[in-house]
């Protein structure tokens, strides 16, 4: 018979997990405000409300801490699911996906992970590759699989669904994402997002939609 874990072990584990989340939250704010190069372990410790000694118990250096933040963001975004039910009509699916996607990447604080990964990817290529594969490429692949189903149903005429799936999110980003990510404009309003996504949907359908005979 296996003995049950001692209750105090659960308490220690919960406290350890809580402290780690506290550190990651403080570090995320510092990285967002100062960037990777501007952030220091001392500044991160102050923002997290812990001593530098405690910080080093959990993370050996700034690179390890940053990787943990990106990993957390990757897992959180990877859990988000867009409705790519192959039976849904194409315009509705594209509109819903486009609006959800732009609201995600242009939400206050939402662009911080992408911006920071872009800035550090050349120095830490493994971080950039993991983020791209688990967040961006995963979304493109899911959309491509949906488009392939609608091509088979003869609703769309697309030779390269992977290319088309890469094109649509970029069309939705037009005039919204770059001004936001470079802090030249605030997060776009819901009305503006709807306008841009509708334009992207119409362009996509004009290029790839099958006209009813």
N, C-alpha and C positions, 0 to 999 in steps of 0.2 A: 504494500500500500504506500502510495506516494504522499508524503506529508504536505499539507497546504502551506503556501508561502506565509510567512509571518506577517501580520497586519502592518507592522512598522515598515516592512520592505515596500509595501504599496505606497505608504506615505512618503518615503524617501524618493521613490520613483516619480510620484506625482510632483513633488517639490522640484526635483531635478528637471522634469519636463517643463514645469511652469517657469523656472529660472531661465531655461534655454529660450523659451518663447519671449520672455521679457528682454533678453539680450538681443534676439533677432529683431524685435520691434524697434528697439532703440537704434540698432545698427542700420535698419532700413531707412529710418528718418535721416540719419547722418549721411548715408550714401546718397540719398535723394537730394539733400540740401547742398552737400559739398562735393559730390562725385567721389569716385574711388581714390584718386590721388590726393584729394583734399582731406579725406577722412583719416583720422588717427585713432589708434586703439584707446588713447586717453579720452578723446572726444566721444567715442562710442560708449565707453564705460560710464561717462557722465550722463549721456542721453538715456542709457539703459538703467541708471540708478544702481550700479554695482561698482565694486572696486576693480581696479585693473587686475589684481590677483585673481578675483573670481572670474573675470573675463577670460583670463589665460587658462583657467581650469577647463573651460568649455571649448575654447578655440585657440589653436597654437599661434595663429597670425591673422592678419587682415584678409589675406587671400582665402583662407579656410572659412572665415566668417562670411565673406562675400559669396563664396560658392554655396554655403548653406542657405543663404537668403534666396539666391537664384533657384536652388533646388526646391525650396518651399513654394516660391512663386510658380515654378513649373508644375509642381504637383497640384496646386490649387487651380491653375488654369486648365490643366489636363483633365480635371474632374468635371469641368463645364462641358455640357453636351448641347449641341445645336440640333434642332429637329430636322434630320435628313431622312425622314421616312420616305422610302422610294415611291410610295403611293400618293404623296402630296403633289399638288400641281406646282409647276416650276416658278411662276412669278411670285406666288405666296411664299414659297420656301426661300427664294432669294431675298425677298423683302425682309422677312423675319430674321434670316441669318445676317444680312447686311446691317440691320439696325442693332441687333444684339452684339455683333462683332465690333462695330464702331463704338457703342456704349462701353464695351469692355476696355478697348485699348485707349480710349480717350476720356475715361473717367478720371476725376481728380486723383492723382497719385497712381493711376493705372498705367501711365506711360513710363513710370520711373524705372521699372524692371527692364523694359525694352531699351530705354535710353542708356541705362547703365551697362547692360550687356553689349550694346553696340559700341560703347566707348572702350570696353575692356576686352572685346573678343579677339583682337589681334594679339594682345599680351597673354590672354588665357583662352586659347582656341577651344579647348575641351568644354569649357563653360558655354561658349557660344554655340558649339555644335549640339550640345545636349539641349539647350534651350530651343534651338531651331527645330530639332527632331521631335521633341516632346510637346511643343506648343504650336508652332507655326506649321510645320510640315504635317503634323497629325490632323490639323484642321483642313488643310488643302486636300489631303488624302480622303478624308470623309466626304468633302464636297465633291471630289472627283468621282467617288463611288456612286454618289447620288446621281450625278450627271450621266454616268454610264447607264444607270437604270432607266433614266428618262430618254436616253438615246435609243435604248432597246425598245422602249414603248412608243418610239417614233414621234415624241414630242419635241425633240431637239435633234439637230444635225451637227455633230461635233466630231472632228477627226481626232483631236487630241484633248481628252477630257482633263488630263492633268494640267495642261497649259491653260485651258479655260477656267479651271478651278483656281489657278494662280492669278488669273486676270481679274476675276470678279472682286475679290477683297481689295485689290489695288484701286479699282474703279470706285469702290465705296469710300476709300480713303481720300479721294481727290478733294483738295481744298480744306480738308479737315485734319488729317493726321499730322502732316509735316508742320503746319503752323503751331499745332498743339505740342508736339514733341520737342520743338525748338523754343517753346515758351514765347512764341510770337503772338499767340492768341489763347484765350481761355478755352476750356472744354466746350465743344459745340452744343448748341441748344437742341432739344429733341426735334424741334421743327426743322432746323437746318439739317440734322441727320436724316430725317425722313425725306427731305427734298433731294439730297445728294444720293441716297440709296435708291430712291425711285428713278432718278436719272440713270444710275448704273444698271438697274434692272431693265429699263427700257432699251438701253444700248445693248445689253447682253442678249435680250430676246430678239432684237433686230438683227443681230449677227448670227445667232444660233437657233432661233426659233423656227419651227416648221409651220409654214403658212397653211391654214385650212383650205382645202380645195373646194 
